[in-house]
């Protein structure tokens, strides 16, 4: 094909403090006290037009997103990492350097926020049908049956309320054991592919080596009861706590 | 948890966790210097990815508004 671009660009995974560690498979572009974690990518794949097309391909997105996470985890094993969201691309190494310089202060303070800290993911799931069932009382008579029918909706509403309250209580209970916490929107069942409902989708920032949150996490399930199940993941690079104020670079 | 142990969890990273982190969070730098996907809603990209994985993409394709 004539005119096919074989030009390359630089994909940026995140930022670390300079000097960067040595890490197989990625390169670092340094500017002052910062270093960007980068790798060379082809504009055939990551140029603006092909990128939009590729973002519509679930297999492509999953593969690249996994690479992004793998790189961040590998670097995070060696030093503190400020994770970037998927898809930050610069045309040249010089542009990467210019980006680091233009946003130096913001990047440094974002790095300071996560230094020596890790992210723990906490999701709370509920088997809603069992929760509703658990609150039902077997009807003893015709009248009780009608009562039961009338209260079926009420039981569903009660279960919803209980889920919300349990999610909030769980988040608030864990928060004191972390430096920071964030409760994201729970993903719906259509997206998780699980039969349980996600009622809490939280992430906590903890000091590396601090096990207090994990200890508390171990205590929670027994007290919540059967229809609820708690899922903890990590440690992760601090994606949920990587933020710089918006401003044109 | 005494240290990051990336190899312990790498293979266990579910798609939901991946979307929650890599596509939905992290530093976003927008500007003239970046070719970034600034105009693309990555939350929507993540949504599509999860829908495709759950096998519901075809069914819902027409119901999800493009951004």
Interface residues (C-beta under 8 A of the other chain):
Chain A: X9 X14 X15 X46 X47 X48 X51 X52 X55 X56 X58 X61 X62 X65 X66 X68 X69 X70 X73 X74 X76 X77 X82 X83 X84 X85 X86 X87 X88 X89 X90 X91 X95 X98 X99 X102 X103 X107 X110 X118 X120 X121 X184 X187 X190 X191 X192 X193 X201 X203 X206 X208 X209 X211 X214 X233 X234 X235 X236 X239 X240 X242 X243 X244 X246 X248 X249
Chain B: X1 X2 X3 X4 X5 X6 X9 X10 X12 X13 X15 X16 X17 X18 X19 X20 X21 X22 X23 X24 X25 X26 X27 X28 X29 X30 X31 X32 X33 X34 X35 X36 X37 X40 X42 X45 X47 X48 X49 X50 X51 X52 X53 X54 X56 X57 X60
